[in-house]
Amino acid sequence: AAVPSDGPTIFDKIINQEIPAKVVFEDDKVLAFRDINPQAPIHILIIPKVRDGLTGLSKVYGVLPNHAGIVGAFTACAFLGALDQRRWMHAYAEERHTEILGQLLYAAKLIAKQEGLDDGFRIVINDGPNGCQSVYHLHIHLLGGRQMNWPPG
Ligand code: 5GP
């Protein structure tokens, strides 16, 4: 299992378009793309486009589309980015993330409709080592297209 890390994750590379992803939904705050190792016929990851776009500090700078391209120009932003990364070690973090969590969950509902998951779906958040979290950038899983079992095991 991956251990929590302060560094950029594979999702940063997807946000920055350094590696390809099959994007299914995007708005100003949220990006959703197909999981590379799907656990169901439909398996989509829904992530915030910034690690901590809703903190007071980030609001001063506006919603930064990503950390690329600004590092050379604004060292202060790079510093804030490093701080942001520390805050996103776990899937759930602090009270300030309630807004983005709501936006991720609402996006999941829109995507489920877009994907034709009219018979239902499952939303999952893996948190920390015991939750089998492997990528330490906040994300939710949208799974569907088959009968989901309970308990998941
Ligand atoms: P976690 O276990 O942290 O909740 O979920 C991370 C998910 O990211 C896993 O389901 C894994 O398959 C997916 N994943 C890891 N690397 C990549 C990648 O490079 N591209 C895509 N699309 N998904 C990835």
Backbone and ligand atoms as CSV (ligand in chain L), in Angstrom:
chain,resi,resn,atom,element,x,y,z
A,1,ALA,N,N,0.846,-1.196,0.000
A,1,ALA,CA,C,0.000,0.000,0.000
A,1,ALA,C,C,0.879,1.242,0.000
A,2,ALA,N,N,0.404,2.259,-0.700
A,2,ALA,CA,C,1.153,3.514,-0.737
A,2,ALA,C,C,1.117,4.170,0.636
A,3,VAL,N,N,2.156,4.885,0.957
A,3,VAL,CA,C,2.162,5.634,2.205
A,3,VAL,C,C,1.871,7.099,1.890
A,4,PRO,N,N,1.278,7.800,2.863
A,4,PRO,CA,C,0.986,9.211,2.632
A,4,PRO,C,C,2.232,9.972,2.216
A,5,SER,N,N,2.078,10.873,1.278
A,5,SER,CA,C,3.215,11.611,0.738
A,5,SER,C,C,2.858,13.084,0.604
A,6,ASP,N,N,3.843,13.923,0.803
A,6,ASP,CA,C,3.625,15.357,0.635
A,6,ASP,C,C,3.770,15.786,-0.816
A,7,GLY,N,N,4.355,14.964,-1.645
A,7,GLY,CA,C,4.721,15.390,-2.998
A,7,GLY,C,C,3.545,15.389,-3.940
A,8,PRO,N,N,3.780,15.894,-5.147
A,8,PRO,CA,C,2.735,15.844,-6.171
A,8,PRO,C,C,2.351,14.394,-6.449
A,9,THR,N,N,1.135,14.191,-6.858
A,9,THR,CA,C,0.670,12.840,-7.157
A,9,THR,C,C,0.427,12.718,-8.653
A,10,ILE,N,N,0.088,11.506,-9.043
A,10,ILE,CA,C,-0.226,11.232,-10.443
A,10,ILE,C,C,-1.413,12.101,-10.903
A,11,PHE,N,N,-2.289,12.454,-9.962
A,11,PHE,CA,C,-3.441,13.277,-10.352
A,11,PHE,C,C,-3.011,14.695,-10.736
A,12,ASP,N,N,-1.932,15.190,-10.138
A,12,ASP,CA,C,-1.415,16.499,-10.566
A,12,ASP,C,C,-1.003,16.438,-12.028
A,13,LYS,N,N,-0.387,15.335,-12.414
A,13,LYS,CA,C,0.041,15.193,-13.816
A,13,LYS,C,C,-1.162,15.127,-14.748
A,14,ILE,N,N,-2.233,14.521,-14.278
A,14,ILE,CA,C,-3.454,14.474,-15.092
A,14,ILE,C,C,-4.065,15.873,-15.186
A,15,ILE,N,N,-4.133,16.580,-14.065
A,15,ILE,CA,C,-4.673,17.947,-14.065
A,15,ILE,C,C,-3.851,18.831,-14.998
A,16,ASN,N,N,-2.538,18.669,-14.942
A,16,ASN,CA,C,-1.646,19.503,-15.754
A,16,ASN,C,C,-1.481,18.992,-17.182
A,17,GLN,N,N,-2.211,17.923,-17.504
A,17,GLN,CA,C,-2.184,17.318,-18.838
A,17,GLN,C,C,-0.784,16.844,-19.222
A,18,GLU,N,N,-0.020,16.431,-18.216
A,18,GLU,CA,C,1.305,15.851,-18.486
A,18,GLU,C,C,1.168,14.378,-18.842
A,19,ILE,N,N,0.124,13.745,-18.355
A,19,ILE,CA,C,-0.209,12.389,-18.791
A,19,ILE,C,C,-1.680,12.382,-19.189
A,20,PRO,N,N,-2.035,11.522,-20.145
A,20,PRO,CA,C,-3.414,11.541,-20.643
A,20,PRO,C,C,-4.396,10.900,-19.665
A,21,ALA,N,N,-5.631,11.309,-19.767
A,21,ALA,CA,C,-6.719,10.684,-19.013
A,21,ALA,C,C,-7.983,10.812,-19.849
A,22,LYS,N,N,-8.869,9.851,-19.650
A,22,LYS,CA,C,-10.151,9.896,-20.361
A,22,LYS,C,C,-11.124,10.740,-19.539
A,23,VAL,N,N,-11.132,12.026,-19.817
A,23,VAL,CA,C,-11.946,12.967,-19.049
A,23,VAL,C,C,-13.409,12.824,-19.454
A,24,VAL,N,N,-14.285,12.733,-18.459
A,24,VAL,CA,C,-15.714,12.608,-18.733
A,24,VAL,C,C,-16.501,13.830,-18.274
A,25,PHE,N,N,-15.886,14.649,-17.435
A,25,PHE,CA,C,-16.588,15.819,-16.894
A,25,PHE,C,C,-15.553,16.802,-16.392
A,26,GLU,N,N,-15.853,18.087,-16.601
A,26,GLU,CA,C,-14.953,19.119,-16.099
A,26,GLU,C,C,-15.747,20.392,-15.891
A,27,ASP,N,N,-15.509,21.051,-14.772
A,27,ASP,CA,C,-15.980,22.425,-14.624
A,27,ASP,C,C,-14.846,23.224,-14.001
A,28,ASP,N,N,-15.137,24.374,-13.449
A,28,ASP,CA,C,-14.025,25.215,-12.990
A,28,ASP,C,C,-13.308,24.616,-11.787
A,29,LYS,N,N,-13.980,23.762,-11.014
A,29,LYS,CA,C,-13.351,23.243,-9.795
A,29,LYS,C,C,-13.078,21.752,-9.814
A,30,VAL,N,N,-13.800,21.028,-10.669
A,30,VAL,CA,C,-13.812,19.568,-10.603
A,30,VAL,C,C,-13.365,18.962,-11.931
A,31,LEU,N,N,-12.596,17.885,-11.823
A,31,LEU,CA,C,-12.208,17.115,-13.008
A,31,LEU,C,C,-12.561,15.653,-12.746
A,32,ALA,N,N,-13.132,14.997,-13.764
A,32,ALA,CA,C,-13.492,13.586,-13.610
A,32,ALA,C,C,-12.996,12.814,-14.823
A,33,PHE,N,N,-12.418,11.640,-14.541
A,33,PHE,CA,C,-11.841,10.835,-15.624
A,33,PHE,C,C,-11.953,9.364,-15.244
A,34,ARG,N,N,-11.828,8.498,-16.266
A,34,ARG,CA,C,-11.997,7.062,-16.036
A,34,ARG,C,C,-10.786,6.483,-15.294
A,35,ASP,N,N,-11.075,5.622,-14.321
A,35,ASP,CA,C,-10.003,4.962,-13.571
A,35,ASP,C,C,-9.236,4.042,-14.510
A,36,ILE,N,N,-7.915,4.036,-14.368
A,36,ILE,CA,C,-7.061,3.236,-15.253
A,36,ILE,C,C,-7.204,1.740,-14.967
A,37,ASN,N,N,-7.700,1.412,-13.787
A,37,ASN,CA,C,-7.847,0.011,-13.372
A,37,ASN,C,C,-9.269,-0.198,-12.863
A,38,PRO,N,N,-10.242,-0.193,-13.795
A,38,PRO,CA,C,-11.645,-0.139,-13.377
A,38,PRO,C,C,-12.102,-1.366,-12.599
A,39,GLN,N,N,-12.863,-1.110,-11.538
A,39,GLN,CA,C,-13.410,-2.173,-10.688
A,39,GLN,C,C,-14.883,-2.438,-11.000
A,40,ALA,N,N,-15.372,-1.787,-12.017
A,40,ALA,CA,C,-16.764,-1.960,-12.459
A,40,ALA,C,C,-16.811,-1.462,-13.902
A,41,PRO,N,N,-17.868,-1.814,-14.638
A,41,PRO,CA,C,-17.949,-1.347,-16.036
A,41,PRO,C,C,-17.800,0.172,-16.157
A,42,ILE,N,N,-18.362,0.885,-15.206
A,42,ILE,CA,C,-18.138,2.344,-15.127
A,42,ILE,C,C,-17.380,2.613,-13.831
A,43,HIS,N,N,-16.206,3.190,-13.930
A,43,HIS,CA,C,-15.404,3.524,-12.739
A,43,HIS,C,C,-14.710,4.847,-13.027
A,44,ILE,N,N,-15.192,5.874,-12.379
A,44,ILE,CA,C,-14.733,7.245,-12.652
A,44,ILE,C,C,-14.200,7.859,-11.372
A,45,LEU,N,N,-13.091,8.564,-11.490
A,45,LEU,CA,C,-12.506,9.297,-10.368
A,45,LEU,C,C,-12.875,10.766,-10.502
A,46,ILE,N,N,-13.306,11.359,-9.405
A,46,ILE,CA,C,-13.738,12.759,-9.411
A,46,ILE,C,C,-12.873,13.497,-8.402
A,47,ILE,N,N,-12.157,14.496,-8.886
A,47,ILE,CA,C,-11.132,15.134,-8.057
A,47,ILE,C,C,-11.250,16.665,-8.137
A,48,PRO,N,N,-10.791,17.366,-7.099
A,48,PRO,CA,C,-10.688,18.825,-7.211
A,48,PRO,C,C,-9.529,19.193,-8.133
A,49,LYS,N,N,-9.702,20.245,-8.927
A,49,LYS,CA,C,-8.645,20.652,-9.853
A,49,LYS,C,C,-7.491,21.356,-9.147
A,50,VAL,N,N,-7.740,21.851,-7.950
A,50,VAL,CA,C,-6.649,22.379,-7.134
A,50,VAL,C,C,-6.654,21.623,-5.812
A,51,ARG,N,N,-5.477,21.523,-5.242
A,51,ARG,CA,C,-5.384,20.743,-4.010
A,51,ARG,C,C,-6.154,21.390,-2.875
A,52,ASP,N,N,-6.125,22.684,-2.821
A,52,ASP,CA,C,-6.773,23.357,-1.699
A,52,ASP,C,C,-7.367,24.675,-2.161
A,53,GLY,N,N,-8.122,24.603,-3.243
A,53,GLY,CA,C,-8.615,25.814,-3.881
A,53,GLY,C,C,-9.584,26.626,-3.060
A,54,LEU,N,N,-10.060,26.077,-1.965
A,54,LEU,CA,C,-11.085,26.791,-1.226
A,54,LEU,C,C,-10.580,27.401,0.069
A,55,THR,N,N,-9.290,27.359,0.313
A,55,THR,CA,C,-8.793,27.990,1.537
A,55,THR,C,C,-8.736,29.487,1.361
A,56,GLY,N,N,-8.688,30.176,2.459
A,56,GLY,CA,C,-8.581,31.626,2.423
A,56,GLY,C,C,-7.355,32.066,1.652
A,57,LEU,N,N,-6.231,31.397,1.884
A,57,LEU,CA,C,-4.992,31.778,1.212
A,57,LEU,C,C,-5.143,31.682,-0.301
A,58,SER,N,N,-5.697,30.577,-0.758
A,58,SER,CA,C,-5.828,30.404,-2.196
A,58,SER,C,C,-6.817,31.395,-2.783
A,59,LYS,N,N,-7.830,31.741,-1.999
A,59,LYS,CA,C,-8.818,32.687,-2.502
A,59,LYS,C,C,-8.170,34.046,-2.769
A,60,VAL,N,N,-7.143,34.383,-1.981
A,60,VAL,CA,C,-6.428,35.643,-2.208
A,60,VAL,C,C,-5.863,35.655,-3.621
A,61,TYR,N,N,-5.411,34.476,-4.045
A,61,TYR,CA,C,-4.784,34.380,-5.365
A,61,TYR,C,C,-5.788,33.993,-6.445
A,62,GLY,N,N,-7.016,33.826,-6.069
A,62,GLY,CA,C,-8.003,33.341,-7.023
A,62,GLY,C,C,-7.895,31.832,-7.128
A,63,VAL,N,N,-8.761,31.226,-7.894
A,63,VAL,CA,C,-8.693,29.782,-8.076
A,63,VAL,C,C,-7.657,29.497,-9.151
A,64,LEU,N,N,-6.539,28.980,-8.715
A,64,LEU,CA,C,-5.459,28.699,-9.652
A,64,LEU,C,C,-5.794,27.440,-10.431
A,65,PRO,N,N,-5.685,27.461,-11.740
A,65,PRO,CA,C,-6.040,26.274,-12.520
A,65,PRO,C,C,-5.144,25.081,-12.175
A,66,ASN,N,N,-3.895,25.346,-11.884
A,66,ASN,CA,C,-2.990,24.282,-11.456
A,66,ASN,C,C,-1.716,24.945,-10.963
A,67,HIS,N,N,-0.769,24.121,-10.544
A,67,HIS,CA,C,0.472,24.678,-10.029
A,67,HIS,C,C,1.511,24.851,-11.126
A,68,ALA,N,N,1.252,24.333,-12.294
A,68,ALA,CA,C,2.228,24.450,-13.379
A,68,ALA,C,C,2.162,25.850,-13.961
A,69,GLY,N,N,3.273,26.321,-14.419
A,69,GLY,CA,C,3.278,27.594,-15.117
A,69,GLY,C,C,3.357,28.801,-14.220
A,70,ILE,N,N,3.045,28.632,-12.957
A,70,ILE,CA,C,3.094,29.780,-12.059
A,70,ILE,C,C,4.318,29.735,-11.177
A,71,VAL,N,N,4.956,28.569,-11.131
A,71,VAL,CA,C,6.027,28.376,-10.154
A,71,VAL,C,C,7.164,29.347,-10.429
A,72,GLY,N,N,7.588,29.451,-11.684
A,72,GLY,CA,C,8.680,30.351,-12.011
A,72,GLY,C,C,8.300,31.805,-11.791
A,73,ALA,N,N,7.081,32.120,-12.105
A,73,ALA,CA,C,6.649,33.513,-12.055
A,73,ALA,C,C,6.390,33.984,-10.629
A,74,PHE,N,N,5.811,33.136,-9.838
A,74,PHE,CA,C,5.422,33.544,-8.489
A,74,PHE,C,C,5.913,32.515,-7.474
A,75,THR,N,N,7.067,32.794,-6.911
A,75,THR,CA,C,7.604,31.871,-5.918
A,75,THR,C,C,6.632,31.708,-4.765
A,76,ALA,N,N,5.938,32.797,-4.431
A,76,ALA,CA,C,4.981,32.726,-3.327
A,76,ALA,C,C,3.915,31.687,-3.611
A,77,CYS,N,N,3.482,31.599,-4.856
A,77,CYS,CA,C,2.455,30.615,-5.200
A,77,CYS,C,C,2.997,29.202,-5.061
A,78,ALA,N,N,4.259,29.025,-5.451
A,78,ALA,CA,C,4.868,27.706,-5.303
A,78,ALA,C,C,4.911,27.319,-3.829
A,79,PHE,N,N,5.232,28.291,-2.998
A,79,PHE,CA,C,5.273,28.040,-1.558
A,79,PHE,C,C,3.891,27.656,-1.056
A,80,LEU,N,N,2.874,28.394,-1.498
A,80,LEU,CA,C,1.512,28.058,-1.098
A,80,LEU,C,C,1.141,26.670,-1.595
A,81,GLY,N,N,1.588,26.356,-2.810
A,81,GLY,CA,C,1.303,25.033,-3.350
A,81,GLY,C,C,1.863,23.944,-2.461
A,82,ALA,N,N,3.087,24.170,-1.975
A,82,ALA,CA,C,3.713,23.177,-1.085
A,82,ALA,C,C,2.903,23.044,0.193
A,83,LEU,N,N,2.427,24.167,0.710
A,83,LEU,CA,C,1.578,24.107,1.910
A,83,LEU,C,C,0.307,23.339,1.599
A,84,ASP,N,N,-0.274,23.642,0.440
A,84,ASP,CA,C,-1.519,22.989,0.057
A,84,ASP,C,C,-1.359,21.475,0.025
A,85,GLN,N,N,-0.223,21.025,-0.546
A,85,GLN,CA,C,-0.022,19.591,-0.678
A,85,GLN,C,C,-0.045,18.905,0.678
A,86,ARG,N,N,0.531,19.553,1.685
A,86,ARG,CA,C,0.524,18.953,3.012
A,86,ARG,C,C,-0.906,18.773,3.515
A,87,ARG,N,N,-1.765,19.707,3.151
A,87,ARG,CA,C,-3.129,19.648,3.667
A,87,ARG,C,C,-3.941,18.522,3.033
A,88,TRP,N,N,-3.469,18.010,1.901
A,88,TRP,CA,C,-4.276,17.035,1.170
A,88,TRP,C,C,-3.742,15.628,1.311
A,89,MET,N,N,-3.052,15.366,2.414
A,89,MET,CA,C,-2.481,14.036,2.577
A,89,MET,C,C,-3.553,12.962,2.630
A,90,HIS,N,N,-4.669,13.266,3.266
A,90,HIS,CA,C,-5.734,12.277,3.377
A,90,HIS,C,C,-6.937,12.708,2.565
A,91,ALA,N,N,-7.770,11.747,2.259
A,91,ALA,CA,C,-8.943,12.043,1.447
A,91,ALA,C,C,-9.806,13.091,2.137
A,92,TYR,N,N,-10.126,12.843,3.370
A,92,TYR,CA,C,-10.856,13.827,4.154
A,92,TYR,C,C,-9.845,14.641,4.928
A,93,ALA,N,N,-10.071,15.907,5.000
A,93,ALA,CA,C,-9.122,16.719,5.738
A,93,ALA,C,C,-9.853,17.532,6.783
A,94,GLU,N,N,-10.183,18.748,6.464
A,94,GLU,CA,C,-10.650,19.683,7.475
A,94,GLU,C,C,-12.016,20.231,7.101
A,95,GLU,N,N,-12.575,20.978,8.027
A,95,GLU,CA,C,-13.897,21.563,7.811
A,95,GLU,C,C,-13.937,22.417,6.549
A,96,ARG,N,N,-12.806,23.023,6.194
A,96,ARG,CA,C,-12.809,23.899,5.017
A,96,ARG,C,C,-13.059,23.123,3.722
A,97,HIS,N,N,-12.964,21.814,3.766
A,97,HIS,CA,C,-13.181,21.031,2.554
A,97,HIS,C,C,-14.636,20.630,2.343
A,98,THR,N,N,-15.517,21.060,3.245
A,98,THR,CA,C,-16.918,20.644,3.094
A,98,THR,C,C,-17.494,21.130,1.765
A,99,GLU,N,N,-17.119,22.317,1.334
A,99,GLU,CA,C,-17.691,22.851,0.092
A,99,GLU,C,C,-17.238,22.021,-1.115
A,100,ILE,N,N,-15.945,21.753,-1.205
A,100,ILE,CA,C,-15.460,20.987,-2.358
A,100,ILE,C,C,-15.996,19.554,-2.308
A,101,LEU,N,N,-16.147,18.999,-1.106
A,101,LEU,CA,C,-16.706,17.646,-1.023
A,101,LEU,C,C,-18.129,17.621,-1.569
A,102,GLY,N,N,-18.902,18.656,-1.263
A,102,GLY,CA,C,-20.253,18.747,-1.818
A,102,GLY,C,C,-20.228,18.856,-3.330
A,103,GLN,N,N,-19.290,19.631,-3.833
A,103,GLN,CA,C,-19.188,19.795,-5.287
A,103,GLN,C,C,-18.794,18.487,-5.961
A,104,LEU,N,N,-17.896,17.721,-5.326
A,104,LEU,CA,C,-17.503,16.416,-5.893
A,104,LEU,C,C,-18.695,15.474,-5.920
A,105,LEU,N,N,-19.472,15.474,-4.822
A,105,LEU,CA,C,-20.623,14.569,-4.752
A,105,LEU,C,C,-21.704,14.971,-5.749
A,106,TYR,N,N,-21.907,16.256,-5.921
A,106,TYR,CA,C,-22.904,16.705,-6.898
A,106,TYR,C,C,-22.440,16.373,-8.316
A,107,ALA,N,N,-21.139,16.567,-8.582
A,107,ALA,CA,C,-20.606,16.201,-9.902
A,107,ALA,C,C,-20.829,14.707,-10.146
A,108,ALA,N,N,-20.659,13.896,-9.102
A,108,ALA,CA,C,-20.861,12.446,-9.249
A,108,ALA,C,C,-22.272,12.149,-9.734
A,109,LYS,N,N,-23.229,12.876,-9.183
A,109,LYS,CA,C,-24.618,12.649,-9.586
A,109,LYS,C,C,-24.824,13.036,-11.059
A,110,LEU,N,N,-24.252,14.157,-11.455
A,110,LEU,CA,C,-24.370,14.585,-12.858
A,110,LEU,C,C,-23.706,13.573,-13.793
A,111,ILE,N,N,-22.553,13.079,-13.382
A,111,ILE,CA,C,-21.816,12.135,-14.218
A,111,ILE,C,C,-22.567,10.803,-14.296
A,112,ALA,N,N,-23.139,10.376,-13.160
A,112,ALA,CA,C,-23.923,9.133,-13.164
A,112,ALA,C,C,-25.053,9.225,-14.181
A,113,LYS,N,N,-25.700,10.365,-14.234
A,113,LYS,CA,C,-26.795,10.579,-15.198
A,113,LYS,C,C,-26.234,10.552,-16.619
A,114,GLN,N,N,-25.121,11.250,-16.802
A,114,GLN,CA,C,-24.456,11.315,-18.116
A,114,GLN,C,C,-24.041,9.928,-18.601
A,115,GLU,N,N,-23.650,9.068,-17.644
A,115,GLU,CA,C,-23.180,7.720,-17.981
A,115,GLU,C,C,-24.325,6.717,-18.079
A,116,GLY,N,N,-25.538,7.185,-17.842
A,116,GLY,CA,C,-26.704,6.303,-17.961
A,116,GLY,C,C,-26.861,5.328,-16.808
A,117,LEU,N,N,-26.360,5.694,-15.636
A,117,LEU,CA,C,-26.444,4.788,-14.480
A,117,LEU,C,C,-27.792,4.960,-13.772
A,118,ASP,N,N,-28.862,4.730,-14.533
A,118,ASP,CA,C,-30.199,4.994,-14.011
A,118,ASP,C,C,-30.625,3.972,-12.965
A,119,ASP,N,N,-29.975,2.798,-12.955
A,119,ASP,CA,C,-30.336,1.766,-11.981
A,119,ASP,C,C,-29.532,1.876,-10.693
A,120,GLY,N,N,-28.682,2.886,-10.605
A,120,GLY,CA,C,-27.947,3.092,-9.355
A,120,GLY,C,C,-26.449,3.010,-9.544
A,121,PHE,N,N,-25.761,3.364,-8.490
A,121,PHE,CA,C,-24.300,3.428,-8.539
A,121,PHE,C,C,-23.783,3.465,-7.119
A,122,ARG,N,N,-22.474,3.435,-6.983
A,122,ARG,CA,C,-21.846,3.547,-5.659
A,122,ARG,C,C,-20.782,4.617,-5.697
A,123,ILE,N,N,-20.702,5.374,-4.588
A,123,ILE,CA,C,-19.642,6.370,-4.400
A,123,ILE,C,C,-18.763,5.887,-3.253
A,124,VAL,N,N,-17.442,5.951,-3.456
A,124,VAL,CA,C,-16.487,5.448,-2.464
A,124,VAL,C,C,-15.407,6.494,-2.224
A,125,ILE,N,N,-15.015,6.647,-0.964
A,125,ILE,CA,C,-13.792,7.380,-0.634
A,125,ILE,C,C,-12.910,6.449,0.175
A,126,ASN,N,N,-11.720,6.194,-0.317
A,126,ASN,CA,C,-10.727,5.428,0.422
A,126,ASN,C,C,-9.860,6.413,1.197
A,127,ASP,N,N,-9.766,6.222,2.498
A,127,ASP,CA,C,-9.015,7.171,3.324
A,127,ASP,C,C,-7.921,6.457,4.093
A,128,GLY,N,N,-6.681,6.844,3.815
A,128,GLY,CA,C,-5.545,6.340,4.582
A,128,GLY,C,C,-5.222,4.891,4.295
A,129,PRO,N,N,-4.187,4.384,4.917
A,129,PRO,CA,C,-3.732,3.011,4.644
A,129,PRO,C,C,-4.822,1.961,4.871
A,130,ASN,N,N,-5.590,2.075,5.959
A,130,ASN,CA,C,-6.622,1.063,6.204
A,130,ASN,C,C,-7.751,1.141,5.192
A,131,GLY,N,N,-7.939,2.301,4.576
A,131,GLY,CA,C,-8.958,2.440,3.531
A,131,GLY,C,C,-8.421,2.116,2.152
A,132,CYS,N,N,-7.156,1.653,2.087
A,132,CYS,CA,C,-6.516,1.330,0.807
A,132,CYS,C,C,-6.402,2.552,-0.095
A,133,GLN,N,N,-6.246,3.735,0.505
A,133,GLN,CA,C,-5.985,4.919,-0.328
A,133,GLN,C,C,-4.598,4.769,-0.941
A,134,SER,N,N,-4.502,5.003,-2.245
A,134,SER,CA,C,-3.193,4.892,-2.901
A,134,SER,C,C,-2.734,6.217,-3.490
A,135,VAL,N,N,-3.658,7.113,-3.797
A,135,VAL,CA,C,-3.280,8.420,-4.337
A,135,VAL,C,C,-3.723,9.483,-3.330
A,136,TYR,N,N,-2.739,10.247,-2.839
A,136,TYR,CA,C,-3.026,11.204,-1.766
A,136,TYR,C,C,-3.351,12.592,-2.313
A,137,HIS,N,N,-4.406,12.599,-3.086
A,137,HIS,CA,C,-5.046,13.825,-3.584
A,137,HIS,C,C,-6.528,13.518,-3.471
A,138,LEU,N,N,-7.246,14.378,-2.807
A,138,LEU,CA,C,-8.667,14.108,-2.558
A,138,LEU,C,C,-9.383,13.619,-3.815
A,139,HIS,N,N,-10.128,12.535,-3.692
A,139,HIS,CA,C,-10.894,12.033,-4.833
A,139,HIS,C,C,-12.007,11.130,-4.349
A,140,ILE,N,N,-13.063,11.067,-5.151
A,140,ILE,CA,C,-14.107,10.093,-4.892
A,140,ILE,C,C,-14.227,9.182,-6.111
A,141,HIS,N,N,-14.613,7.944,-5.829
A,141,HIS,CA,C,-14.818,6.951,-6.890
A,141,HIS,C,C,-16.314,6.872,-7.178
A,142,LEU,N,N,-16.666,6.855,-8.447
A,142,LEU,CA,C,-18.036,6.574,-8.883
A,142,LEU,C,C,-18.001,5.241,-9.621
A,143,LEU,N,N,-18.739,4.267,-9.082
A,143,LEU,CA,C,-18.734,2.915,-9.646
A,143,LEU,C,C,-20.147,2.523,-10.039
A,144,GLY,N,N,-20.277,1.886,-11.177
A,144,GLY,CA,C,-21.599,1.445,-11.585
A,144,GLY,C,C,-21.540,0.548,-12.801
A,145,GLY,N,N,-22.723,0.166,-13.274
A,145,GLY,CA,C,-22.806,-0.696,-14.441
A,145,GLY,C,C,-22.855,-2.165,-14.087
A,146,ARG,N,N,-22.856,-2.463,-12.809
A,146,ARG,CA,C,-23.059,-3.836,-12.338
A,146,ARG,C,C,-23.667,-3.771,-10.942
A,147,GLN,N,N,-24.161,-4.934,-10.464
A,147,GLN,CA,C,-24.654,-5.007,-9.092
A,147,GLN,C,C,-23.478,-4.844,-8.141
A,148,MET,N,N,-23.540,-3.869,-7.251
A,148,MET,CA,C,-22.496,-3.689,-6.256
A,148,MET,C,C,-22.859,-4.514,-5.022
A,149,ASN,N,N,-21.891,-5.170,-4.444
A,149,ASN,CA,C,-22.148,-6.024,-3.283
A,149,ASN,C,C,-21.966,-5.248,-1.978
A,150,TRP,N,N,-22.620,-5.774,-0.932
A,150,TRP,CA,C,-22.486,-5.175,0.388
A,150,TRP,C,C,-22.472,-6.279,1.425
A,151,PRO,N,N,-21.549,-6.293,2.403
A,151,PRO,CA,C,-20.474,-5.307,2.556
A,151,PRO,C,C,-19.406,-5.468,1.485
A,152,PRO,N,N,-18.674,-4.398,1.191
A,152,PRO,CA,C,-17.726,-4.450,0.082
A,152,PRO,C,C,-16.506,-5.318,0.361
A,153,GLY,N,N,-16.149,-5.541,1.629
A,153,GLY,CA,C,-15.003,-6.410,1.932
A,153,GLY,C,C,-13.673,-5.691,1.819
L,1,5GP,P1,P,-7.415,5.211,-4.173
L,1,5GP,O1,O,-6.964,3.806,-3.963
L,1,5GP,O2,O,-6.348,6.191,-3.751
L,1,5GP,O3,O,-8.738,5.533,-3.570
L,1,5GP,O4,O,-7.673,5.355,-5.724
L,1,5GP,C1,C,-6.724,5.717,-6.642
L,1,5GP,C2,C,-7.213,5.261,-7.987
L,1,5GP,O5,O,-6.447,5.891,-8.984
L,1,5GP,C3,C,-7.088,3.763,-8.213
L,1,5GP,O6,O,-8.365,3.208,-8.445
L,1,5GP,C4,C,-6.185,3.659,-9.451
L,1,5GP,O7,O,-6.583,2.645,-10.331
L,1,5GP,C5,C,-6.320,5.029,-10.064
L,1,5GP,N1,N,-5.169,5.456,-10.807
L,1,5GP,C6,C,-3.870,5.380,-10.418
L,1,5GP,N2,N,-3.065,5.894,-11.343
L,1,5GP,C7,C,-3.867,6.314,-12.351
L,1,5GP,C8,C,-3.599,6.941,-13.615
L,1,5GP,O8,O,-2.467,7.220,-13.981
L,1,5GP,N3,N,-4.670,7.219,-14.393
L,1,5GP,C9,C,-5.942,6.937,-14.018
L,1,5GP,N4,N,-6.919,7.245,-14.860
L,1,5GP,N5,N,-6.223,6.352,-12.836
L,1,5GP,C10,C,-5.193,6.041,-12.021
